[in-house]
Amino acid sequence: MSQPHSKSKFKSALKIFVMLLFVPLVYIAGASISFMVRERRANAEFTQMRMPQVKPVSKSSRLMVFSPHCDDETLGCGGLIQQTLAAGGDVEVVFLTNGDAFRTGVECMAHTTHVHPADFIKYASLRQGESQRALMHLGVPKSHILFLGFPDGGSMHIWENHWSTKDPFTSPFTDTDAVPYKLAVFPHTLYCGSNIVHAMQDLMEQFKPTIITVTHPQDDHPDHEGASAFVTLSYDLLKEMKPSHNWMQNSQLLYYLVHRGDWPTPEGLYENMPLTPPHPMAYLDTRWMTLPLTPEQTELKLQSIDIYKSQTAMMGRFLRSFARKNEMFGYLPEEMLYDLPTTDAEPGVTPSTWQSIPPILLNPQRDDMLRALNGGANICAVFACRYGDTLHVLLELRSPVSTRFRYQINLRPVNSDGLSIDKDLSWSIYPNEKNLPEGAVTKASGRWLLFDIPWNDISTETRGKHVSFIGISAHTTLSEMEVDKTGVRLLRCTPFTSNYLRPS
């Protein structure tokens, strides 16, 4: 008689177990769907933002478009390209990578899941051909379509870890550490940061653009973030070295956005709808501008998007979302590293000591489910200044700092020759500090996390020249899963002296 009773107890325990497992899953699924619906509705309703118009192009305009992959240039700048050419101006498009790391696309092309490095290189040639046809359809001469051939999926790895020719990055897809493409502008160039900067500078000096465009630093795609960092640095270094160049005096750097959460919305072909920024990014530190397109320009842009058949076959609905009645570009002012007089109080972890120092960047809030649920890892802003012989970097979070999360700071100092320190300058700063330089200090208080690092650890090994720029970014993780990240913000540095003055 005890056996039925045991079975009944087992069934009851099983039901409780299933309920304990099922209820959290239902809650998470419901919360995720609710969040996605709210975000999509907020972005879809955010169509009436007042944006100034991009300065009209003219016969003297020389547009240089930097594209992380083969298709980004048409998505972000297809209309601007048409208008520049129609005004009698000149256009040159430079591809940082050939999109050779898109494994799904390579498998579809090869009709097998067992692909090899040669298949990735072959796929890159396919994408190069699509780019040439798409841009020639917009009116760009074939001779003005340039491929650098740097590694897809490697831009941020190179920025953070591989700056020297002594330690090039190796692509895990093509199994190469140098440009393998015959069609590349600089074939056989090693994959390292200094080579990318020098290649971009050479092309800029040859073309002498009045307008340069590249993906926005807050773009979610790491290659887009990396392209933004390298182009901005290359451009700013040229301005510092050759400020008297006429083309530099009359040029401007604009950013376009491709990937950011659930954007553009609504997804799909809506040619009569405007393109506006994702609502969490609308009123931060980017000055957004609009470029109205005629129906004919939107239609030609759509036709060029459709030429990218290797991409539209898998994400056509998303790509066609960029064929709208306008395009959108952002401007970011140049930032300078504040030098505080040593007569002032040294900045600490409390916000009151940073009141006179503006943030170097503002970061979007709650723009995906993970960030919305984890406020302690959701970065609001980053501050930085130099005081005496110390660099201070302060993170502001949406909720109090927590030991549940890992916080990381990434620094990339560069001298006027485009050379950087040949060592890792990325540190886990809380809760378990890893590989911190000697003398570095971290402090947490409420929503604020401070990181102090000796200036000598940043400024040494740059071949006797002072640091011209420092790229600063931050990211947060939860159990090795990324929660939030900032784009790289470049700070101009004054030469190191013992007398510090606030920049006027």
C-alpha positions as CSV (number, residue, x, y, z in Angstrom):
1,M,0.0,0.0,0.0
2,S,3.0,2.4,0.3
3,Q,3.9,2.3,-3.4
4,P,1.0,4.4,-4.6
5,H,1.6,6.9,-1.8
6,S,5.3,7.2,-2.9
7,K,4.2,7.7,-6.5
8,S,1.8,10.4,-5.4
9,K,4.6,12.2,-3.4
10,F,6.9,11.9,-6.5
11,K,4.3,13.4,-8.8
12,S,3.7,16.3,-6.3
13,A,7.4,17.0,-6.0
14,L,7.7,16.9,-9.8
15,K,4.8,19.4,-10.2
16,I,6.4,21.7,-7.7
17,F,9.8,21.4,-9.5
18,V,8.2,22.1,-12.9
19,M,6.3,25.1,-11.5
20,L,9.5,26.5,-9.9
21,L,11.2,26.2,-13.3
22,F,8.3,27.3,-15.4
23,V,7.2,30.4,-13.5
24,P,10.6,32.2,-13.7
25,L,10.8,31.4,-17.4
26,V,7.3,32.8,-18.0
27,Y,8.2,35.9,-16.1
28,I,11.5,36.4,-18.0
29,A,9.7,35.8,-21.3
30,G,6.9,38.1,-20.4
31,A,9.2,40.8,-19.2
32,S,11.4,40.5,-22.3
33,I,8.4,40.7,-24.7
34,S,7.0,43.7,-22.7
35,F,10.3,45.5,-22.9
36,M,10.7,44.9,-26.6
37,V,7.1,46.1,-27.3
38,R,7.7,49.3,-25.2
39,E,11.1,50.0,-26.9
40,R,9.7,49.3,-30.4
41,R,6.7,51.6,-29.7
42,A,8.9,54.3,-28.3
43,N,11.3,54.2,-31.3
44,A,8.4,54.0,-33.7
45,E,6.6,57.0,-32.2
46,F,9.8,59.0,-32.0
47,T,9.5,60.4,-35.6
48,Q,9.0,64.1,-35.0
49,M,12.5,65.1,-33.6
50,R,13.6,68.5,-34.9
51,M,17.0,68.2,-36.4
52,P,19.0,70.8,-38.3
53,Q,19.8,69.9,-41.9
54,V,23.2,68.8,-43.1
55,K,25.1,71.6,-44.8
56,P,24.3,71.5,-48.5
57,V,26.9,69.9,-50.7
58,S,28.4,71.7,-53.7
59,K,30.7,71.3,-56.7
60,S,33.7,71.8,-54.3
61,S,32.5,69.0,-51.9
62,R,34.8,66.0,-51.6
63,L,33.0,63.2,-49.7
64,M,35.1,60.3,-48.2
65,V,33.0,57.5,-46.8
66,F,34.6,54.9,-44.5
67,S,32.6,51.7,-44.3
68,P,33.4,48.9,-41.8
69,H,31.8,46.3,-44.1
70,C,30.5,45.9,-47.6
71,D,27.0,47.5,-47.4
72,D,27.4,49.9,-44.5
73,E,28.3,52.8,-46.9
74,T,25.0,52.4,-48.8
75,L,22.9,52.0,-45.7
76,G,24.3,55.1,-44.0
77,C,25.3,57.4,-46.9
78,G,23.6,56.2,-50.1
79,G,21.7,59.5,-50.4
80,L,24.6,61.7,-49.4
81,I,26.7,60.0,-52.1
82,Q,24.0,60.7,-54.7
83,Q,23.6,64.4,-53.7
84,T,27.4,65.0,-53.7
85,L,27.8,63.6,-57.2
86,A,24.7,65.4,-58.5
87,A,26.2,68.7,-57.2
88,G,29.4,68.0,-59.2
89,G,31.4,67.0,-56.2
90,D,33.7,64.0,-55.8
91,V,33.1,60.8,-53.8
92,E,35.6,58.1,-52.6
93,V,34.5,55.1,-50.5
94,V,37.0,53.2,-48.4
95,F,36.1,49.7,-46.9
96,L,38.0,48.9,-43.7
97,T,37.1,45.1,-44.0
98,N,35.5,42.9,-46.7
99,G,33.1,41.4,-44.3
100,D,35.0,38.1,-44.5
101,A,33.9,36.8,-41.1
102,F,30.2,36.3,-41.7
103,R,30.2,32.6,-41.2
104,T,26.5,32.1,-42.1
105,G,27.1,33.8,-45.4
106,V,30.2,31.7,-46.1
107,E,28.3,28.5,-45.3
108,C,25.5,29.4,-47.6
109,M,28.0,30.2,-50.4
110,A,29.9,27.0,-49.9
111,H,26.7,24.9,-49.3
112,T,28.4,23.3,-46.3
113,T,29.0,23.9,-42.6
114,H,32.6,22.7,-42.9
115,V,34.2,25.8,-44.2
116,H,37.9,26.6,-44.4
117,P,40.0,29.9,-44.4
118,A,40.0,29.8,-48.2
119,D,36.2,29.9,-48.2
120,F,36.2,33.1,-46.1
121,I,38.6,34.8,-48.5
122,K,36.5,33.7,-51.5
123,Y,33.4,35.1,-49.8
124,A,35.2,38.4,-49.3
125,S,35.8,38.6,-53.1
126,L,32.0,38.1,-53.6
127,R,31.2,41.0,-51.2
128,Q,33.8,43.2,-52.9
129,G,32.1,42.6,-56.2
130,E,28.7,43.5,-54.7
131,S,30.1,46.7,-53.3
132,Q,31.5,47.8,-56.7
133,R,28.2,47.1,-58.4
134,A,26.1,48.8,-55.7
135,L,28.3,52.0,-55.6
136,M,28.6,52.2,-59.4
137,H,24.8,52.0,-59.5
138,L,24.9,55.2,-57.3
139,G,27.4,56.8,-59.7
140,V,30.7,56.2,-57.9
141,P,33.5,55.5,-60.3
142,K,35.1,52.1,-59.9
143,S,38.5,53.7,-59.3
144,H,37.1,55.5,-56.3
145,I,36.0,52.3,-54.5
146,L,38.9,51.2,-52.3
147,F,39.4,48.2,-50.1
148,L,41.8,48.1,-47.2
149,G,41.2,44.4,-46.5
150,F,41.7,44.5,-42.7
151,P,40.1,41.6,-40.7
152,D,36.4,41.5,-40.2
153,G,35.6,40.9,-36.6
154,G,39.0,42.2,-35.6
155,S,38.8,46.0,-35.5
156,M,38.3,46.4,-31.7
157,H,40.8,43.6,-30.9
158,I,43.4,45.5,-32.9
159,W,42.5,48.8,-31.2
160,E,42.8,47.4,-27.7
161,N,45.6,44.7,-28.1
162,H,47.5,44.8,-31.3
163,W,49.1,48.2,-32.1
164,S,52.6,47.1,-33.1
165,T,53.9,45.3,-36.2
166,K,55.7,43.1,-33.7
167,D,52.4,41.7,-32.5
168,P,49.9,41.6,-35.4
169,F,46.4,40.3,-35.0
170,T,45.6,36.9,-36.7
171,S,42.1,36.5,-38.1
172,P,40.5,33.3,-36.8
173,F,38.5,33.1,-40.0
174,T,41.0,33.7,-42.8
175,D,43.9,32.5,-40.7
176,T,46.1,35.4,-41.9
177,D,47.9,38.2,-40.0
178,A,48.2,40.5,-43.1
179,V,46.0,41.6,-46.0
180,P,45.5,38.6,-48.3
181,Y,43.5,40.4,-51.1
182,K,44.9,41.4,-54.5
183,L,42.3,44.1,-54.8
184,A,43.4,45.8,-51.6
185,V,45.0,49.3,-51.7
186,F,47.9,48.2,-49.5
187,P,48.3,44.4,-50.0
188,H,50.2,42.3,-47.4
189,T,49.9,45.0,-44.8
190,L,50.2,43.5,-41.3
191,Y,47.1,43.7,-39.1
192,C,48.0,46.2,-36.4
193,G,46.7,49.6,-35.2
194,S,49.6,51.7,-36.4
195,N,49.2,50.3,-40.0
196,I,45.5,51.1,-40.0
197,V,46.1,54.7,-38.9
198,H,48.9,55.3,-41.5
199,A,46.8,53.7,-44.3
200,M,43.8,55.9,-43.5
201,Q,46.0,59.0,-43.2
202,D,47.6,58.3,-46.6
203,L,44.2,58.0,-48.3
204,M,42.9,61.2,-46.6
205,E,45.9,63.2,-47.7
206,Q,45.6,61.9,-51.3
207,F,41.9,62.6,-51.6
208,K,41.7,65.8,-49.4
209,P,38.1,65.3,-48.3
210,T,35.8,68.2,-47.2
211,I,33.4,65.7,-45.6
212,I,34.4,62.4,-43.9
213,T,31.8,60.0,-42.7
214,V,32.2,56.8,-40.6
215,T,30.0,54.8,-38.2
216,H,29.1,56.3,-34.9
217,P,31.2,55.4,-31.8
218,Q,28.1,54.2,-30.0
219,D,27.2,51.7,-32.7
220,D,26.6,48.3,-31.2
221,H,28.8,46.4,-33.7
222,P,32.4,46.1,-32.5
223,D,33.8,46.6,-36.1
224,H,31.7,49.8,-36.4
225,E,33.0,51.0,-33.1
226,G,36.5,50.2,-34.1
227,A,36.2,51.9,-37.5
228,S,34.9,55.0,-35.7
229,A,37.9,55.0,-33.4
230,F,40.5,54.6,-36.1
231,V,39.0,57.1,-38.5
232,T,38.6,59.7,-35.7
233,L,42.2,59.2,-34.5
234,S,43.6,59.4,-38.1
235,Y,41.7,62.5,-38.8
236,D,42.6,64.3,-35.5
237,L,46.3,63.3,-35.8
238,L,46.4,64.9,-39.3
239,K,44.8,68.1,-38.0
240,E,47.4,68.3,-35.2
241,M,50.4,67.6,-37.6
242,K,49.3,69.7,-40.5
243,P,46.8,72.3,-39.3
244,S,47.7,74.7,-42.1
245,H,46.4,72.3,-44.9
246,N,43.4,74.1,-46.6
247,W,41.5,70.8,-46.9
248,M,41.9,70.2,-43.2
249,Q,40.6,73.7,-42.3
250,N,37.5,73.2,-44.4
251,S,36.7,69.6,-43.5
252,Q,34.2,68.0,-41.1
253,L,33.8,64.6,-39.6
254,L,30.3,63.2,-39.5
255,Y,29.0,59.9,-38.0
256,Y,26.2,57.6,-39.3
257,L,24.5,54.8,-37.3
258,V,23.7,51.3,-38.5
259,H,23.3,49.0,-35.4
260,R,21.8,50.1,-32.1
261,G,19.3,47.8,-30.4
262,D,15.8,47.6,-32.0
263,W,16.5,50.3,-34.6
264,P,15.4,51.5,-37.2
265,T,11.8,51.0,-36.4
266,P,9.5,50.0,-37.8
267,E,11.7,47.5,-39.5
268,G,11.1,47.0,-43.2
269,L,10.5,49.1,-46.2
270,Y,8.8,52.4,-45.3
271,E,10.1,54.8,-47.9
272,N,7.9,57.7,-46.8
273,M,8.9,57.5,-43.2
274,P,11.7,59.6,-41.6
275,L,14.8,58.2,-40.0
276,T,15.4,59.5,-36.5
277,P,17.9,58.5,-33.8
278,P,17.0,55.7,-31.3
279,H,15.2,57.7,-28.6
280,P,17.8,56.8,-25.8
281,M,20.5,58.4,-28.0
282,A,18.5,61.5,-29.2
283,Y,19.5,64.1,-26.6
284,L,22.9,63.0,-25.4
285,D,26.2,64.4,-26.7
286,T,25.7,63.9,-30.4
287,R,24.3,66.7,-32.5
288,W,22.1,64.9,-34.9
289,M,21.4,66.4,-38.4
290,T,19.0,65.3,-41.2
291,L,19.6,65.0,-44.9
292,P,16.2,65.0,-46.8
293,L,16.1,62.7,-49.9
294,T,13.9,63.0,-52.9
295,P,11.7,59.9,-53.7
296,E,14.0,59.2,-56.7
297,Q,17.1,59.2,-54.4
298,T,15.4,56.9,-51.9
299,E,14.4,54.5,-54.7
300,L,18.0,54.5,-56.2
301,K,19.4,53.8,-52.7
302,L,16.9,50.9,-52.3
303,Q,18.0,49.4,-55.6
304,S,21.7,49.6,-54.5
305,I,20.8,47.9,-51.2
306,D,19.2,45.1,-53.1
307,I,22.4,44.6,-55.1
308,Y,23.9,43.2,-51.9
309,K,22.2,39.8,-52.4
310,S,24.5,37.9,-50.1
311,Q,23.2,40.1,-47.3
312,T,19.5,40.7,-48.2
313,A,19.0,37.0,-48.5
314,M,19.4,36.8,-44.7
315,M,18.6,40.2,-43.4
316,G,16.7,42.0,-46.2
317,R,14.0,43.4,-44.0
318,F,16.6,45.1,-41.7
319,L,18.7,46.5,-44.6
320,R,15.7,47.9,-46.4
321,S,14.8,49.8,-43.3
322,F,17.4,52.4,-44.3
323,A,15.6,53.3,-47.5
324,R,13.7,56.2,-45.9
325,K,12.9,59.8,-46.9
326,N,16.1,61.1,-45.2
327,E,19.5,60.1,-43.9
328,M,20.8,61.0,-40.4
329,F,24.3,62.1,-39.4
330,G,25.8,63.1,-36.1
331,Y,28.5,65.5,-35.1
332,L,30.6,65.1,-32.0
333,P,32.8,68.0,-30.7
334,E,36.5,67.4,-30.1
335,E,37.2,66.7,-26.5
336,M,40.3,67.7,-24.5
337,L,41.7,66.0,-21.4
338,Y,41.2,68.5,-18.6
339,D,44.4,69.4,-16.7
340,L,43.5,70.5,-13.2
341,P,45.8,72.9,-11.4
342,T,47.4,71.2,-8.4
343,T,46.2,74.1,-6.3
344,D,42.6,72.7,-6.7
345,A,41.3,69.8,-4.6
346,E,42.2,66.4,-6.1
347,P,39.0,64.9,-7.6
348,G,37.7,62.0,-5.6
349,V,34.9,59.4,-5.9
350,T,32.2,61.9,-4.9
351,P,30.4,63.8,-7.7
352,S,30.9,67.1,-5.9
353,T,34.6,67.1,-6.6
354,W,33.9,66.8,-10.4
355,Q,31.4,69.6,-10.7
356,S,33.7,71.8,-12.8
357,I,34.6,68.9,-15.2
358,P,32.1,68.0,-17.9
359,P,31.7,64.3,-18.9
360,I,33.8,63.1,-21.9
361,L,30.9,61.0,-23.1
362,L,27.2,60.3,-22.3
363,N,25.9,56.8,-22.7
364,P,22.4,55.7,-23.7
365,Q,20.2,54.2,-20.9
366,R,17.9,51.2,-20.7
367,D,18.2,50.5,-24.4
368,D,18.1,46.8,-24.1
369,M,16.6,44.2,-21.7
370,L,19.9,43.4,-20.0
371,R,20.8,47.0,-19.3
372,A,17.3,47.8,-18.1
373,L,17.4,45.0,-15.5
374,N,21.0,45.7,-14.4
375,G,21.2,49.3,-13.5
376,G,24.5,48.8,-11.6
377,A,26.1,47.9,-14.9
378,N,24.3,50.5,-17.0
379,I,26.9,53.2,-17.7
380,C,25.5,56.8,-17.7
381,A,28.6,58.8,-18.3
382,V,32.4,58.8,-18.2
383,F,34.5,61.6,-16.8
384,A,38.3,62.0,-17.1
385,C,41.0,64.5,-16.0
386,R,44.7,64.7,-15.3
387,Y,45.8,66.0,-11.9
388,G,49.5,66.2,-11.3
389,D,51.0,62.9,-12.4
390,T,47.7,61.0,-12.2
391,L,45.0,60.3,-14.7
392,H,41.5,60.1,-13.0
393,V,38.7,58.2,-14.8
394,L,35.2,58.2,-13.2
395,L,32.2,56.1,-14.2
396,E,28.7,57.1,-13.4
397,L,26.2,54.2,-13.2
398,R,22.4,54.2,-13.3
399,S,22.3,52.3,-9.9
400,P,24.9,51.7,-7.2
401,V,28.1,49.9,-8.0
402,S,27.8,46.2,-7.2
403,T,30.1,43.3,-6.8
404,R,27.8,41.3,-9.0
405,F,29.3,43.1,-12.0
406,R,32.8,43.5,-13.5
407,Y,33.8,46.9,-14.6
408,Q,36.6,47.4,-17.2
409,I,38.4,50.5,-18.4
410,N,40.3,50.5,-21.7
411,L,42.9,53.2,-22.6
412,R,44.7,53.7,-25.8
413,P,47.4,56.5,-25.7
414,V,48.8,57.5,-29.1
415,N,51.7,59.9,-29.9
416,S,51.8,62.3,-32.9
417,D,53.3,59.5,-35.1
418,G,50.3,57.3,-34.6
419,L,52.3,55.0,-32.4
420,S,51.0,53.6,-29.1
421,I,52.4,51.8,-26.0
422,D,53.0,48.2,-27.0
423,K,51.2,46.7,-24.0
424,D,47.7,45.9,-22.8
425,L,46.0,48.9,-21.2
426,S,42.7,47.3,-20.3
427,W,42.0,46.7,-16.6
428,S,39.2,45.1,-14.6
429,I,38.8,47.7,-11.9
430,Y,36.1,46.3,-9.7
431,P,35.4,44.1,-7.7
432,N,38.5,42.0,-8.4
433,E,41.1,44.3,-9.8
434,K,43.3,42.5,-12.4
435,N,46.8,43.5,-13.5
436,L,46.5,47.0,-12.2
437,P,49.7,49.0,-12.7
438,E,51.7,49.9,-9.6
439,G,50.3,52.9,-7.8
440,A,46.8,52.5,-9.4
441,V,43.8,53.0,-7.1
442,T,40.1,52.2,-7.4
443,K,37.3,53.5,-5.2
444,A,33.5,53.0,-5.3
445,S,30.8,55.1,-3.7
446,G,27.1,54.8,-4.6
447,R,26.7,55.1,-8.3
448,W,30.3,56.3,-8.8
449,L,33.4,54.2,-9.6
450,L,36.8,56.0,-9.7
451,F,40.0,54.7,-11.3
452,D,43.3,56.5,-10.7
453,I,46.4,55.5,-12.7
454,P,49.9,57.0,-12.7
455,W,50.5,59.1,-15.8
456,N,54.0,57.6,-16.3
457,D,52.4,54.2,-17.0
458,I,50.5,55.8,-19.9
459,S,53.1,58.1,-21.4
460,T,56.2,55.9,-21.4
461,E,57.4,53.9,-24.4
462,T,56.0,56.2,-27.1
463,R,59.5,56.8,-28.6
464,G,60.3,59.9,-26.7
465,K,57.2,61.9,-27.8
466,H,54.4,63.0,-25.6
467,V,51.0,61.5,-25.8
468,S,48.8,63.4,-28.3
469,F,45.6,61.6,-27.7
470,I,44.1,59.0,-25.4
471,G,41.2,56.8,-26.4
472,I,39.0,56.0,-23.4
473,S,36.2,53.4,-23.3
474,A,34.5,51.3,-20.7
475,H,32.4,48.2,-20.5
476,T,30.6,46.1,-17.9
477,T,29.9,42.3,-17.7
478,L,27.8,40.0,-15.6
479,S,29.2,36.4,-15.4
480,E,31.3,37.1,-18.5
481,M,28.3,38.3,-20.4
482,E,28.5,41.9,-21.7
483,V,25.9,44.2,-20.2
484,D,27.0,47.6,-21.4
485,K,29.8,49.3,-23.3
486,T,30.7,52.8,-24.3
487,G,32.2,53.8,-27.6
488,V,35.8,55.0,-27.7
489,R,36.0,58.8,-27.0
490,L,39.3,60.4,-28.1
491,L,40.8,63.1,-25.8
492,R,43.4,65.5,-27.0
493,C,46.3,65.8,-24.5
494,T,48.6,68.8,-23.8
495,P,52.3,68.1,-23.3
496,F,53.1,66.9,-19.8
497,T,54.4,69.7,-17.6
498,S,54.5,70.4,-13.9
499,N,52.3,73.4,-14.3
500,Y,48.7,72.5,-15.1
501,L,46.2,75.0,-16.5
502,R,42.6,74.6,-17.5
503,P,42.2,74.7,-21.2
504,S,40.6,78.0,-22.2
